[in-house]
Each structure stands twice: as structure tokens, then as C-alpha cells.
Amino acid sequence: MNSTRSLHAAAILPEDADGALLIGRVWSKAADGPCPVLVRDGRLYDLSSISATVSSLVEIDGLVERLKTVGSLVDLGAVDDFLSGEAGELLAPIDLQAIKAAGVTFADSMLERVIEEQAKGDATRALDIRKRLAPVLGDSLRGVVAGSEQAARVKALLQDMNLWSQYLEVGIGPDAEIFTKSQPMSAVGCGSLVGIHPISEWNNPEPEVVLVLRSSGEIVGATLGNDVNLRDVEGRSALLLGKAKDNNASCSIGPFIRLFDGDFTLEELGRVRVSLRVEGKDGFEMTGESPMEAISRKPAELAGQLLNRNHQYPDGAVLFLGTMFAPVKDRRGAGQGFTHEIGDRVEIATPTLGRLVNWVDRSDACPEWTFGVGALMRNLAKRGLL
């Protein structure tokens, strides 16, 4: 990481880090492999002696109390040592978990998905469509609880106006959109590059809160994520969702998982405000902030639609809760809206979860993903951890 992309622990840790129970994952040069870690007083302690993977770590009953009272652990170094690359690097704080995402869960993003659909992936048409639809759809969708009688009435109204859409069906209908964002082991962490597919000319970050679930379905913690999206690709056809969402380095998670305990709960998570900042090498800047309270489905409901008797995840799962942002600030010209440029710095933050920072490049210029499940098993076996 060069000096123009430097990060420090104070910039990425939660404001109340001293009282937060934080776990993560790093590539340790000393251990010559990935290690689950406990964050304490700005330092990272190796949890490999308790569990070789994060996915099995969160399966431990009574984990919160165990981590609060754990004795001697190997000190791998300061958070700053990993941000600088001296001791290794921060990885996404998950490993074998399935990486899933809920789509169209906030009113503004619902509106933008309908606009993409109407524009057929053409950013130049989006402004006119937004002017026509926003006064109707924006007012209709805000405050609607998905699957409610009110949602059914809104659906009937919009159908009468010929404004109903497949995106509104999953946005306020009874069944949520739950899709596979990325593959286990493929997510990148804080400080890494995130990738935009070279075919895309209209794309954006999607800042989201990410739930961490045990195989039982219990929600044990949360972190932040960037569900990088290609608006022009998905706009051409919803059947291109996989191509729009799952590319090299297109999924960023971190910096750390905050476990729920007596001081931080799922209810408190539902009240957080998430901020987005994009800074370009061209001097462009875009900022925004939105509340989790605007979500159309409660996080626990979304988790229940993901993991239940009809679908299990034996290694656990993480669930992106949907983006609350719809970046529309013009960048390349009037009426063309927002799209990324190479070198953009993307910052997603909330005081209780910290700050996830990445830089944008083309997906074919980002480091290839080569360390998968097989490589992990061989590494752990070599280190005597299996």
C-alpha cells in the first residue's frame, strides 16, 4: 500500500472501540497464513488456538463471554502494522460463510432499480425517467412495510398506473430478494482495491450493513460491506444480476465484525446511520448519510428468509441488508448521474462499526482471487491447525 492510500487504526475502528467486542481476520506474515483475530487496545491477537476459521469461531456457544475472559493469546501486532503491510494485511473478517445479499430494501434504492429497468441500462435516460417517476413512486414507497396490507394497496395503485415492477415486487411484496453476492473466501477487506468490470460505464458503490449468522440462524454480530454494482449491466436485464454483482474484488467486507453483547445489540444496529463518501482523483466528491430505520423489512425478517428449514448454511452466512443510497450526483456531464472512475476512494462508515475504506480499479487490474477453500485447508494443515 503506497503513501497515497495509507490508513490508520484510529480512522477505521469504531468510536467506542475500547468497549466493543471486535473480531476479524488477517493474513499474518509471522504465521504465514490467515488468522482469526481479536481486536484489543489497537492490537490484534491470534484466535487460531481457539478456532482456525472465523466461521467455526462464531459457532462456539458462549463465545462472547469466552472472548471477554480469554487468557493469553499470541500478539500478532498493532492494527496499524497490518494497515501498513508491515505485519501482513487485513482480510475480510469472514472465511467459509456464504456471502448473501438482500436487494431493494430501501425506498430510494427501489426507485433507482425501477429507473434502471426503465432506462435499459442507459445512464443518459435516467434523469428524465427519475423526474417522471420520483414524485409518484418516491412518495408511495416511503414508510411502507413490506408484505403489509398497506403494501398491497400501494401495489394495486401502482398497477393501475402501469408503474408496477419486478423490483417493487421484491421491495414491498411478501418475499424478499435474497441473492448470492459472492463466493466464500472471495471478499476483500478494508484497504484493498474493489473492482469494476471493464464493460461497465454506469456503476456505483452500495454501502450496506452486513449481518453475521451462525448455522442455526442466530444473528451474532454485524459489520459493513460494499456491494459494488454495475447499474448498466443489471439495467439491461435482471437476469444479468450475477454479472452485475459477482466479479473479481466486487465484494468488500469489514473492517471487523462487532459481536452483539450487553453493550451492542441487534436493536441498536437497527438505529444506526450509515455514511458514504466517494473522493475521486479528479477532485470529485460525493457524500451522503441514511438511517437503517428506513429499511422496509426488519433485519431479523431478512435473516429468517435467508436461513430457515427450507435452506441451511452449515458454515454460517453473512447477509448484506441492502443499500440505502442511490448515488445520482452528476459526474461525467449534466444528466448522466454518478459512476465510478479509477482511483476513487470509497468510505463507508458508522460510529459503532467503524469505517470500511477501499479504492476503485478495474476488476481485471485487481489482484486475482486464488486463495480459495482448498488453499485454506492446505495452509491450515501445514500449520497444524486441522
TORVEXFI-708287 format. One line per 2 residues: for each residue x, y, z of C-alpha. Coordinates in Angstrom, 1 decimal. Example, Ala and Ser with C-alpha at 12.3 -4.5 7.8 and 13.67 -1.06 7.14 Angstrom:
2
12.3 -4.5 7.8 | 13.7 -1.1 7.1
REM end
This chain:
386
0.0 0.0 0.0 | 1.6 3.3 -1.1
1.5 6.5 0.9 | -1.5 7.9 -1.1
-3.5 5.0 0.2 | -2.4 4.9 3.8
-4.9 4.1 6.6 | -4.5 4.2 10.4
-6.3 2.3 13.1 | -8.0 5.4 14.5
-9.7 6.0 11.2 | -11.3 2.6 10.8
-12.1 1.4 14.4 | -15.5 2.1 16.0
-15.6 5.3 18.1 | -16.2 3.2 21.2
-13.6 0.5 20.2 | -12.4 0.2 23.8
-15.7 -1.2 24.8 | -16.5 -3.1 21.6
-16.0 -6.8 21.1 | -14.4 -7.0 17.7
-13.1 -10.0 15.8 | -11.6 -10.1 12.3
-9.2 -11.9 10.1 | -5.7 -11.1 8.8
-3.0 -12.6 6.7 | -0.1 -12.8 9.1
3.4 -12.8 7.8 | 4.6 -14.3 11.1
2.1 -17.2 10.9 | 2.4 -17.5 7.1
-1.3 -17.7 6.7 | -4.8 -16.3 7.6
-5.7 -16.0 11.3 | -8.9 -15.1 13.1
-8.1 -12.3 15.4 | -9.4 -10.4 18.5
-9.0 -6.7 18.5 | -8.0 -5.3 21.8
-6.4 -1.9 22.6 | -5.5 -1.3 19.0
-3.7 -4.7 18.7 | -4.6 -8.0 17.0
-4.5 -11.2 18.9 | -4.4 -14.6 17.2
-7.5 -16.7 17.9 | -6.2 -19.8 15.9
-5.7 -21.7 19.2 | -9.5 -21.4 19.8
-10.7 -21.8 16.2 | -8.8 -22.0 12.9
-11.6 -20.2 11.0 | -14.0 -17.4 11.7
-16.9 -19.5 10.5 | -16.3 -22.1 13.2
-15.3 -19.4 15.8 | -18.8 -17.9 15.7
-20.4 -21.3 16.1 | -18.9 -21.6 19.7
-21.6 -21.4 22.3 | -20.9 -18.7 24.9
-18.4 -17.1 22.6 | -18.9 -13.5 23.9
-18.1 -14.5 27.5 | -15.2 -16.7 26.4
-13.6 -13.8 24.5 | -14.2 -11.4 27.3
-12.3 -13.7 29.7 | -9.8 -15.3 27.4
-6.3 -15.6 28.8 | -3.0 -15.4 26.9
-3.1 -15.1 23.1 | -0.3 -14.5 20.6
0.0 -10.9 19.8 | 0.3 -10.6 16.0
0.9 -6.8 16.1 | -0.9 -3.5 16.0
-3.8 -2.8 13.7 | -1.5 -0.1 12.1
1.1 -2.8 11.4 | -1.4 -4.6 9.2
-2.7 -1.5 7.6 | 0.8 -0.5 6.6
1.6 -4.0 5.3 | 4.5 -4.5 7.8
2.9 -7.4 9.6 | 0.6 -8.6 6.9
-2.8 -7.3 5.7 | -6.4 -7.0 6.8
-8.7 -9.6 5.2 | -12.4 -9.6 5.0
-13.4 -10.7 8.5 | -15.1 -13.9 7.3
-14.0 -17.1 5.5 | -16.2 -20.1 4.9
-19.5 -18.4 5.3 | -21.9 -18.0 2.4
-22.0 -14.4 1.2 | -25.6 -13.4 0.5
-27.4 -10.1 -0.1 | -30.9 -8.7 0.2
-31.9 -6.4 -2.6 | -34.3 -3.5 -2.9
-34.9 -3.0 0.8 | -34.9 0.9 1.0
-37.3 3.2 -0.8 | -34.7 5.3 -2.6
-32.9 2.2 -4.0 | -36.3 0.7 -5.0
-36.9 3.8 -7.1 | -33.5 3.6 -8.7
-33.9 0.0 -9.6 | -37.1 0.8 -11.4
-35.3 3.7 -13.2 | -32.5 1.3 -14.2
-35.2 -1.1 -15.6 | -36.9 1.7 -17.5
-33.6 3.1 -18.8 | -32.5 -0.4 -20.0
-29.0 0.4 -18.6 | -28.6 3.7 -20.4
-27.5 6.3 -17.9 | -28.4 9.2 -20.2
-32.1 8.3 -19.9 | -32.1 8.0 -16.2
-32.6 11.7 -15.4 | -35.8 12.1 -17.4
-37.2 8.9 -16.1 | -36.4 9.9 -12.5
-38.2 13.2 -12.9 | -41.3 11.4 -14.1
-41.3 8.5 -11.5 | -39.9 10.1 -8.4
-42.9 12.2 -7.5 | -45.2 9.1 -7.7
-43.0 6.2 -6.6 | -40.9 8.1 -4.0
-43.9 9.3 -2.1 | -45.7 5.9 -2.4
-42.8 3.8 -1.1 | -41.5 5.7 1.9
-42.7 4.2 5.2 | -44.3 1.1 3.6
-43.7 -2.1 5.5 | -43.0 -4.9 3.1
-45.7 -7.6 2.9 | -48.3 -5.4 4.8
-51.9 -4.5 3.8 | -50.6 -1.0 3.1
-48.0 -2.5 0.7 | -50.8 -4.5 -1.1
-52.8 -1.2 -1.5 | -49.7 0.6 -2.9
-49.2 -2.3 -5.3 | -52.8 -2.1 -6.6
-52.4 1.7 -7.1 | -49.2 1.4 -9.0
-50.5 -1.4 -11.1 | -53.4 0.8 -12.1
-50.9 3.5 -13.1 | -48.8 0.9 -15.1
-45.9 1.6 -12.8 | -45.5 -1.8 -11.2
-42.1 -3.5 -11.5 | -40.4 -6.7 -10.6
-38.2 -4.6 -8.3 | -41.2 -3.3 -6.4
-42.5 -6.9 -6.1 | -39.4 -7.9 -4.0
-39.2 -4.5 -2.4 | -42.6 -4.3 -0.8
-44.2 -7.7 -1.6 | -44.2 -10.7 0.8
-41.0 -12.3 -0.5 | -37.6 -10.6 -0.2
-34.9 -10.7 -2.9 | -32.1 -12.8 -1.5
-29.2 -13.5 -3.9 | -25.6 -14.8 -3.8
-23.3 -11.8 -3.8 | -20.0 -13.6 -3.9
-18.3 -16.8 -3.2 | -16.9 -18.0 0.2
-13.3 -16.7 0.6 | -13.6 -14.2 -2.3
-14.4 -11.0 -0.4 | -11.7 -8.3 0.1
-11.1 -6.4 3.2 | -10.5 -2.8 4.4
-7.7 -1.1 2.5 | -7.9 -3.3 -0.6
-8.9 -2.5 -4.2 | -12.5 -3.1 -5.2
-13.2 -4.0 -8.8 | -15.5 -2.6 -11.6
-15.9 -4.8 -14.6 | -14.4 -3.1 -17.7
-17.6 -3.4 -19.7 | -19.4 -1.1 -17.3
-19.9 2.7 -17.9 | -22.5 3.2 -15.2
-21.8 1.8 -11.7 | -21.8 2.7 -8.1
-20.8 1.6 -4.5 | -23.6 0.1 -2.4
-22.8 0.8 1.3 | -24.6 -1.7 3.5
-24.8 -3.1 7.0 | -23.9 -6.8 6.9
-25.3 -9.4 9.4 | -23.2 -12.3 10.6
-25.3 -15.5 11.2 | -24.4 -18.8 12.8
-25.6 -22.0 11.0 | -28.6 -22.1 13.4
-29.8 -18.8 12.0 | -28.8 -16.8 15.2
-27.5 -13.3 14.3 | -24.3 -12.9 16.3
-22.9 -9.6 15.0 | -22.6 -7.1 12.2
-20.1 -5.4 10.0 | -20.0 -3.1 7.0
-20.0 -4.0 3.3 | -19.7 -2.6 -0.2
-21.9 -4.5 -2.6 | -20.3 -3.0 -5.8
-22.9 -2.8 -8.5 | -22.9 -2.4 -12.3
-26.1 -0.4 -13.0 | -25.9 -0.6 -16.7
-25.5 -4.3 -16.7 | -28.4 -5.1 -14.3
-30.5 -2.4 -16.0 | -30.3 -4.3 -19.4
-31.8 -7.4 -17.8 | -32.4 -8.6 -14.2
-31.1 -11.9 -15.4 | -27.7 -10.3 -15.6
-27.7 -9.8 -11.8 | -24.8 -12.3 -11.4
-22.7 -10.5 -13.9 | -23.5 -7.1 -12.3
-22.7 -8.3 -8.8 | -20.2 -11.1 -8.7
-16.8 -10.1 -10.2 | -13.2 -10.0 -9.1
-12.9 -7.8 -6.0 | -16.5 -6.7 -6.3
-17.4 -7.5 -2.7 | -15.8 -5.7 0.3
-16.5 -6.5 3.9 | -15.0 -5.1 7.1
-13.1 -3.8 8.8 | -14.1 -6.1 11.7
-17.2 -7.9 13.0 | -18.7 -6.4 16.1
-20.3 -9.2 18.2 | -23.6 -8.5 19.9
-23.2 -8.3 23.7 | -24.8 -6.3 26.5
-23.4 -3.1 25.1 | -24.3 -3.6 21.5
-27.5 -5.3 20.3 | -29.5 -6.0 17.2
-32.0 -3.3 18.3 | -29.2 -0.8 18.4
-28.0 -1.8 15.0 | -31.4 -1.0 13.6
-30.9 2.6 14.7 | -27.5 3.3 13.1
-26.9 5.8 10.4 | -24.5 4.8 7.6
-22.5 7.4 5.7 | -20.9 7.2 2.3
-18.0 9.3 0.9 | -16.5 9.0 -2.5
-13.4 11.0 -3.4 | -12.0 11.0 -6.9
-8.6 11.7 -8.2 | -10.4 14.2 -10.5
-11.4 16.2 -7.4 | -15.0 14.9 -7.5
-16.6 14.3 -4.1 | -19.9 12.8 -3.1
-21.3 12.3 0.4 | -24.5 11.1 2.0
-26.0 9.6 5.1 | -29.0 7.4 5.6
-30.7 5.7 8.6 | -31.2 2.0 9.0
-34.6 2.8 10.4 | -35.8 3.5 6.8
-35.5 -0.2 5.8 | -38.7 -1.8 4.6
-38.0 -5.2 6.3 | -36.5 -5.7 9.7
-33.0 -7.3 9.7 | -34.3 -10.4 11.6
-37.0 -10.9 9.0 | -34.5 -10.8 6.2
-32.3 -13.3 8.1 | -35.3 -15.5 8.5
-36.0 -15.5 4.8 | -32.3 -16.4 4.1
-31.8 -19.2 6.6 | -34.7 -21.5 7.6
-36.0 -25.1 7.3 | -36.0 -24.7 3.6
-32.4 -23.6 3.2 | -29.4 -24.2 5.5
-25.9 -22.9 5.6 | -23.8 -25.3 7.7
-20.8 -22.9 7.7 | -22.9 -19.9 8.5
-23.6 -16.9 6.3 | -23.3 -13.2 6.1
-26.2 -11.1 4.8 | -25.9 -7.7 3.2
-29.1 -5.8 4.2 | -29.5 -3.7 1.0
-28.3 -0.3 0.1 | -29.9 2.8 1.4
-28.1 5.0 -1.1 | -28.9 5.9 -4.7
-26.0 8.0 -5.9 | -27.3 10.4 -8.6
-24.8 13.3 -8.4 | -23.7 14.1 -12.0
-20.1 13.3 -12.7 | -19.3 13.0 -16.4
-21.8 15.5 -17.6 | -25.2 17.0 -16.9
-27.9 14.4 -16.5 | -25.6 11.5 -16.6
-25.6 10.8 -12.8 | -22.9 9.1 -10.9
-20.4 6.5 -12.0 | -17.0 5.4 -10.6
-13.7 6.4 -12.0 | -10.5 4.5 -11.5
-8.7 5.6 -8.3 | -11.9 6.6 -6.4
-11.6 6.3 -2.6 | -14.8 4.9 -1.2
-15.5 5.2 2.6 | -18.5 3.5 4.3
-18.9 4.3 8.0 | -21.0 4.3 11.1
-19.7 5.1 14.6 | -20.5 1.7 16.1
-19.0 -0.5 13.3 | -16.1 1.7 12.2
-15.0 2.6 8.7 | -14.6 0.5 5.6
-12.3 2.1 3.1 | -11.4 0.8 -0.4
-10.0 2.2 -3.7 | -11.5 1.5 -7.1
-9.9 -0.2 -10.1 | -10.9 -2.4 -12.9
-11.7 -5.9 -11.9 | -9.1 -7.2 -14.3
-6.5 -5.0 -12.8 | -7.2 -6.0 -9.2
-5.3 -9.0 -7.7 | -6.8 -12.3 -8.9
-8.6 -14.3 -6.3 | -6.5 -17.5 -5.9
-6.8 -18.4 -2.2 | -10.0 -20.5 -2.0
-11.3 -23.2 0.3 | -8.8 -25.8 -0.9
-5.9 -23.4 -0.4 | -7.1 -22.6 3.1
-7.3 -26.3 4.1 | -3.8 -26.9 2.8
-2.5 -23.9 4.7 | -4.2 -24.8 7.9
-2.9 -28.4 7.6 | 0.6 -27.2 7.1
0.4 -25.1 10.2 | -1.0 -28.0 12.3
-4.4 -26.3 12.8 | -6.6 -29.1 11.3
REM end
